Amino acid sequence: MRALARVGITALVDEATGYQHDREQQELQRILAAYLSPHLVGWAKTFPDDFYFHLFRLRGWSFDSQSNRRPRDVGRLTSVLIYKHPLR
């Protein structure tokens, strides 16, 4: 909880000062990863939004970068494309 609070405060300060336009896109994720213990890092974001954007584009689906909801097929396609698991 403290890690999330610290990253939230950092994001709020960046927002108030206008720095959010200057920082790198993944900077807050890097800060959060530094606070997370190694056994929790597995829950951090694995693939960038670009991966999902192009996957949705190729399938003809509409992509909402603000939502974490994905069709079940996205997990299956990720397993096939990234982890080379056979499609069932």
Secondary structure as the mmCIF struct_conf table of DSSP 4:
data_model
#
loop_
_struct_conf.conf_type_id
_struct_conf.id
_struct_conf.beg_label_comp_id
_struct_conf.beg_label_asym_id
_struct_conf.beg_label_seq_id
_struct_conf.end_label_comp_id
_struct_conf.end_label_asym_id
_struct_conf.end_label_seq_id
HELX_RH_AL_P HELX_RH_AL_P1 ARG A 2 THR A 17
TURN_TY1_P TURN_TY1_P1 GLY A 18 GLY A 18
HELX_RH_3T_P HELX_RH_3T_P1 TYR A 19 HIS A 21
TURN_TY1_P TURN_TY1_P2 ASP A 22 ASP A 22
BEND BEND1 ARG A 23 ARG A 23
TURN_TY1_P TURN_TY1_P3 GLN A 25 GLN A 26
HELX_RH_AL_P HELX_RH_AL_P2 GLU A 27 TYR A 35
BEND BEND2 LEU A 36 LEU A 36
TURN_TY1_P TURN_TY1_P4 PRO A 38 LEU A 40
HELX_RH_3T_P HELX_RH_3T_P2 VAL A 41 TRP A 43
BEND BEND3 ALA A 44 ALA A 44
BEND BEND4 PHE A 47 PHE A 47
HELX_RH_AL_P HELX_RH_AL_P3 ASP A 49 ARG A 59
TURN_TY1_P TURN_TY1_P5 GLY A 60 GLY A 60
TURN_TY1_P TURN_TY1_P6 SER A 65 GLN A 66
HELX_RH_AL_P HELX_RH_AL_P4 ARG A 72 LEU A 81
TURN_TY1_P TURN_TY1_P7 ILE A 82 TYR A 83
HELX_LH_PP_P HELX_LH_PP_P1 HIS A 85 LEU A 87
#
